Amino acid sequence: MSTQYLHGVETVETEVGGQSVQVVKSAVVALFGIAPKGPANALVLCLSDSDDAQFGDPVPGFNIPKTLQILRAMAGAFPVMVVNTFNAATNLKQVTAEVVAVANGGFSLANAPIGTITINSSTGTATTLALGTDYSVDSYGNVKTLSGQMTNGTSYQVNYKTLDTATVTPAQLIGSVDGSGNRTGLALYDLAYNTYGYRPKIFVAPTYSSTPAISAAMATAAAKQRAVYLLDAPAGTTVAGAIAGRGIGGAFGFNTADERALLLYPEIKSYDTAANADTAYPYSAFMAGVIVATDLDPDLGYWFSPSNKPITAATGIERVIQWSLNDPGSEANQLNAAGIITVAAGYGTGMLAWGNRNASFPTSSLEKNFISIRRTDDMVSEAMEQAALPYIDKPITQGTIDAIREAGNALLRSLIQRSAVLPGSKVNYNKADNPASQLAAGQIVFERVYMIPPPAEDIVIKDRLDLSLLSQFN
């Protein structure tokens, strides 16, 4: 059995009477929001940074290019399903007669321009300056002189359009389905399996997921796809504020017990091209990278917890989170106790994702409050459903029952070999669950009995002083 991954995604195939039982793709990210370029309101599959380039540079205010940059830095080539909801007709504002002065062969605009710019004289009259001949301008609004027509010390007035973040609405990102079946926003992910043959398993919308309406829509979409969704605390939130966000007064989506929700705090820093400095960005982009990198690691897999894994693209943190391995009162432990994933950064450890539990903890004490167990159960459930698909509508015979049962057991045996599920896991056909009247109605019931190994979250070392050891001296 191969331990490699297909297109960067864990795949296990087992032949059962000519049928291939395949574990579903786990490291597939659904990223939605806005980008300055690229198709709008279309489900676009990006497999590498060359595909990502169609959505433009990581211009401030646009979450898609920056998130793609972080994901690639952390996990390389893997599938990202992108939905860009940017609307140039409604999401831009006009900047008129911004005064600039040429120095050191150029100048920088106050905002990143979207589309063309117009450069006029200092009095506002039109100039003969030509883009590509007299000057160049990059995605961030940095203008460089190319000819002697623009001299140092000369002032100009510039007109251009730029992003107006206040006009990007939850309704725009959430999207809808119209009477003709046309889809926009999150609704496009309903077509993922039909279009690409697999489903997204990690939903992210950095900068927008803290909006309650969007987090609620992400919950609905994730449930449909058997995925997890990542929610951020807003920038500037304190430790106490993040914990309070779990209560009934929580204003940013943390008041949920959904076992598919991962709650993340604080923001993480990385290098920002536009600012030419390290700046803070929502944790969800980095956590998605941690999960994917864990899934793709040939020594790990989706049944491993993302906790205690390196945040490789991080250069810093919005605020230092006090952390100690043996201190229940540490800020990191208090956040984890509230079901919030945070960051552990000790001396010489680097920055680590810290927290095993989803948002159902501490309300739920069931095993599925562990992220790894929730995700593994999703993968196995979907894989077994797909394995049963060839038998739908076939005559109910002993041969059909045996084939379905063996397909499930072959899958579980392969996962036992990889330690994804524990020995003894199996699929049963119980006569008591299948009375003749039920079989006559065309329904067969199988039972899957299995267990996923939980992460070793709390390691206890018992300490005993043995006085008898003093008697060894001569």
Summary of the structure (lengths in Angstrom):
residues: 474
radius of gyration: 26.9
end to end distance: 58.3
largest distance: 102.6
contacts: 1530
relative contact order: 0.11
helix: 29%
strand: 22%
